[in-house]
């Protein structure tokens, strides 16, 4: 069995199917997510725990910063990733910006666009 990744608080919402995106509002409940290989395990609840798994094919886009006021309860600068599941459905998952690396899990390339550009630092030397 694979090692469980770092748990992180997150929110998720369905984003439709490929070519038919229509995201709604972000649901109120928060989940706790962790990656095991390319499967995102999600848990919520305390007394009545609900656990679900999402088999992820790949991220559809790079991680983006949420718009101001778009998502509550994940800090002042949450980040969002759009994931394509194995069944071709799309889901958006949001987490606090400090959990960006945990949010993308095995798909680290999706977070590259959110990291600061260091090329101008080399030019200063």
C-alpha positions in Angstrom: 0.0 0.0 0.0 1.3 3.5 -0.9 2.2 6.1 1.7 -0.5 8.5 2.6 0.4 12.1 1.7 0.0 15.1 4.0 -3.6 15.9 5.0 -4.8 19.4 4.1 -8.2 21.2 4.6 -9.9 21.8 1.3 -13.2 22.4 -0.5 -14.4 20.9 -3.7 -17.1 21.4 -6.2 -18.1 19.5 -9.4 -17.2 21.4 -12.6 -19.2 19.3 -15.1 -17.8 17.2 -17.9 -15.2 18.1 -20.5 -16.7 20.7 -22.9 -19.6 21.3 -20.5 -18.1 23.2 -17.6 -20.6 24.9 -15.3 -19.2 25.3 -11.8 -21.6 26.4 -9.1 -20.9 28.0 -5.8 -18.5 26.4 -3.4 -20.3 24.1 -0.9 -20.0 25.1 2.8 -18.5 21.9 4.2 -14.8 21.5 4.3 -13.0 18.2 3.6 -9.6 16.9 4.6 -7.7 15.6 1.6 -4.6 13.4 1.1 -3.1 11.8 -1.9 -2.2 8.2 -2.4 -0.5 7.9 -5.8 -3.0 9.5 -8.2 -6.1 9.0 -5.9 -7.3 11.9 -3.8 -8.8 10.6 -0.6 -11.3 13.0 1.0 -12.8 12.8 4.5 -15.3 15.0 6.3 -17.4 14.8 9.5 -16.4 14.0 13.0 -19.0 11.6 14.4 -20.4 10.5 11.1 -17.4 10.3 8.9 -17.7 10.3 5.2 -14.8 9.2 3.1 -14.7 9.3 -0.7 -12.0 8.9 -3.2 -11.3 10.6 -6.6 -9.3 8.7 -9.2 -7.6 11.6 -11.0 -6.3 11.3 -14.5 -4.6 14.7 -14.6 -5.0 18.4 -13.8 -6.7 20.3 -16.6 -4.9 23.6 -15.9 -2.2 25.1 -13.7 -3.2 26.0 -10.2 -4.8 29.4 -10.0 -5.4 31.9 -7.2 -9.1 32.2 -6.2 -10.8 35.5 -6.9 -11.4 37.8 -4.0 -14.4 36.5 -2.0 -14.7 33.3 -4.1 -14.0 30.8 -1.3 -14.4 31.2 2.4 -12.7 29.4 5.2 -9.3 28.7 3.5 -7.4 31.7 4.4 -6.8 35.0 2.6 -5.3 33.6 -0.6 -6.7 30.2 -1.5 -5.6 28.3 -4.6 -7.7 26.2 -6.9 -6.9 23.3 -9.2 -9.2 21.8 -11.9 -8.8 18.0 -12.0 -10.0 15.6 -14.7 -11.2 12.4 -13.1 -10.8 8.9 -14.7 -14.6 9.0 -15.6 -14.0 12.3 -17.6 -15.8 14.4 -15.0 -14.2 17.6 -13.7 -13.8 18.7 -10.2 -12.3 21.9 -8.7 -10.4 21.5 -5.4 -9.4 24.5 -3.3 -7.0 24.8 -0.4 -5.1 27.5 1.5 -2.1 28.8 -0.5 0.4 27.3 2.0 -1.0 23.8 1.1 -0.4 24.3 -2.7 2.1 21.5 -2.9 -0.2 19.2 -1.0 -3.1 20.2 -3.2 -1.5 19.1 -6.4 -0.1 15.9 -4.9 1.7 13.8 -7.6 1.0 16.5 -10.3 3.7 19.0 -9.2 3.9 20.5 -12.6 0.4 22.0 -12.1 1.8 24.2 -9.4 4.8 25.6 -11.3 2.8 28.6 -12.6 2.0 29.7 -9.0 5.6 29.8 -7.8 7.5 33.1 -8.1 9.7 33.5 -11.0 13.4 33.4 -9.9 14.9 34.4 -13.3 14.9 38.1 -12.3 16.8 37.3 -9.1 19.6 35.7 -11.1 19.8 38.9 -13.2 20.3 41.0 -10.1 23.5 39.2 -9.2 
